[in-house]
Amino acid sequence: MTQAPSPGAALDVIIARNRWLLLDFDGPICSIYTGLPASTVADQLRKLFTGQPVPEDIARTPDPMEVFAYAGTISPELATRVEAEMTDLEVAAVATAKPTPYVHDVLAACRESGRTTAVVSNNAERAVQLYLTRHGLDDRTGPVFARTSHDPALLKPSPHLIDKAVQALNADPAATALVGDSITDIEGSRLAGIDSIGYANKHGKRQIMTAAEVDAIIDSMADLALKLRAIRTPKVQ
């Protein structure tokens, strides 16, 4: 029986064919909820469910995206209110967001090796753009494809935002990869027909991502930067 390639070998294969690198925002670029915890944001969003029954899992989840997704099952009006409040809170969180170590090196390595980058995020476009501008990354990351709608069905794991990025960049899906730190990134990448690189930035994520059949895993963005510098972008045939 043929053995699956090791994580390092799989990353080498992906980088060797990669010409377009998409980055998720919260995780690979920064930790948006460093100063304003995600659980606090989720609590604020739940306050908008006035008179609406909330299942136990939604009442307890610390994930704002799960609260938003549930709002979408209630009504478009509630989803609109929740999305607007979440956008305001994400914008506020940007002020204390912590940059991910070595993300600047990854962007520099992409530029030096001839690769094109873009940001694909479930976070609000306004918050993402604000962070990138504040940290001098807006002219380095490439275009942003992020949340602009009150419809949670358009967010990852849907391939919608990834497909938009691939089409706008005129990218070849076979030579495109998404770096993300969540299962939704892996699932969205698979549905879009591109490679997934899991950023295992917390204990236990490597096992979870492996179970989700991620294509390759990194523990640090430094690992990715080194690979990008070592393996230049393939020439267009």
N, C-alpha and C positions, 0 to 999 in steps of 0.2 A: 504494500500500500504506500502511495506517495505521501510523504509528510508535508504538512503546510509549512510555508517559509516562516522563519523566525520574524518577530516584529521588526528587527533591524533590517533584515533582508527584504521584507515587504516594503519598508519605507524606501530603501534604495531603488526598488523597482518603480515605485510611484514617482519618486523625484526624477528618475532617469527619463520618464516620459512627460513630466509635468511642464506646462508652459503658462498655465493660469492657476493661481493659488487664491482661493477664497477663504476669508477669515471670519469666523463668528466673532461677535463683539464682546459679550460678557463671558470672560474666560480667557480666550487667546489674546485679546487686546487689553482688557482691564477687568477688575472686579468691581462692577458698578455699585454693588450694595455694601461696600466696605464700611461706610459711615452711616448709611441709612439701611438697616437690615431688610432683607427681602421679606422676612416674617412681619415686620412693621408695615411694609407696603401692602402685603396681603390682608392684614387686619384693616387697614384703611379702605381697601376695596370692598371688603365684606360689609362695611357700614352702608354701602349703597344698595344692598339687597333689602330694602325696607319692606317688611311684610312678606317677603319671599322665603319659603322654606329652603334651607341649605343642608345638603347631605353631610353626614359626619366627616367624610373624607375632605370635603371642600371647607368645612368649618375648621378643620385642623391643619390643612396644608400651609406650609410656609412659602409656597411658590405662587407668586402673583399671576403667572401665566396660567396656572390651573384654575384660579379664580376667574380670570378673564374668559377662559374657554368655557367654563360652566355658565357664565353670564350669557354667552352666545346661545346657549340652549334654552334660555328663558325668553329673551326677546331682543330684537335689534336695538331697541331703545335702551335697555339696560346695558347691553354690550357697548353701546356708544358712550354712555356715562362712565362705565368702568374703564374703558380704553382712554378716555380723556383724562380721568384722574390718574391712571397709571402713567400716562405720558408726563403729566406735571410732576409726579413723584420721581420718575426716572431722570427728568431734567434736574430736579433738586439733588438727586443722588450723585450726579456727575461731579459736583463740587468736591466730593470726598472720595471719588472712585480711585482705586489704587491701580497704577499701571502694571501690567503683567511683565515680569522680568524677561528681558531679551526680545520683546516684540519688536523693538526698534532694529535689533540686529537681523531679525527675520525679514523685515521690510527692506533693509539695506541690501541683504543678500539676494533678495528677489530682483531688486533693481540692478545689482551688479552682474547677476547671472542671466539677465534678459527676460525675466518672467513678469507677467502682468498680475496685479493684485486687485482685489475688491473686498468690500465688507458685506456680509450677508447676515442679517440679525433679526431676531424676533423683537428686539427692543425698538422703541420709537425712533424714527429717523431723526427727529429733532434732537433727541438726547445724544444719539450717536454722533451727529454732525457737531454738536456743541463740544463733546469730549475731544474729538479729533482736532478741532480748531484750537482749543485751550492747550493741547499738548503738542501742537505743531506737527500733527500727522495728516492733516487734511490734504496736503499735496503729495503724500507718500503712499496712502492706502489705496488710492483709486476710488472709483465710484462707490456709493453706499446704496444697498438694497435692503431696506428695513421696513418696520411697521408703519403704515400710513392709513390703515383701514381699521374699522371697528369689527371686522369679520375675522374671528380667530381661526377659521378654516383655511385662511391664506398663509398662516404661519407654519414654520417647520413643526412637525415632520412632513407637512405638505411640501412638495418640490417647487411650489409657486415662486418663491423668492430666488431660489437657486436657478430655476429656469430663466427668470428675468435677467439674472446676472450673466448667465451663459449666452443668452441671445444678445444682450447689449454689448458684451465684449467680443461678440463674434467668435466665441471660443469653441474649441473642439472638446466635447464632453470626455473623450478618451484621454485627453491630455490636461484635464482639470481635476483639482482636488479641493475639498473643503476641510479646514482645520476647525474642529469644534470640541467642546467638552461635555456634550450631553448626548443622550440616546436619540433625541429628536434630530440632531445634526447627522448622526449616522443613518437614521432611517430616511431623512430627506435626501441625503446624498445618494443612497441606493435607488430611490424612486426617480431621481434626476439622471441617473446613469453616470455618475462621476465617482471618483475615489473619495474615501473618507479617511482622515487622519485624526485619531482621537487624542485629545490633550488630557492626559490623566493627571489633573492637577490636585486631586484629593485622594486620600486613602480609600481603597476599594474600587475606584473607578476603572482601573486596569481590568479587573475581573469582570465588571459589569459590561465594559465595552467589548471585551473579548467574547462574552456570551452573546452580545448583539451583532457579532460578526463584523466588527470594524475592520477596515483594510490594513491599517497600520496604527501603531500607538507610539506617542512620545510622552516622556515624563516632564520635559522642560522644553521651552521654546528655543533654548540654546542648542538642543539636539537637532532641531529642524534647521536652524540657521547654518550650522556646520554642514549638514547634508546639502543644503541649497548652494552653498559656496563651493563645495567639493564637486558637485555634479551640475554642470552648466546646462541651460535649457537646450533641448534638442532642436536642430535646425528644421525649418519647415521644408517638407519635401516638394 
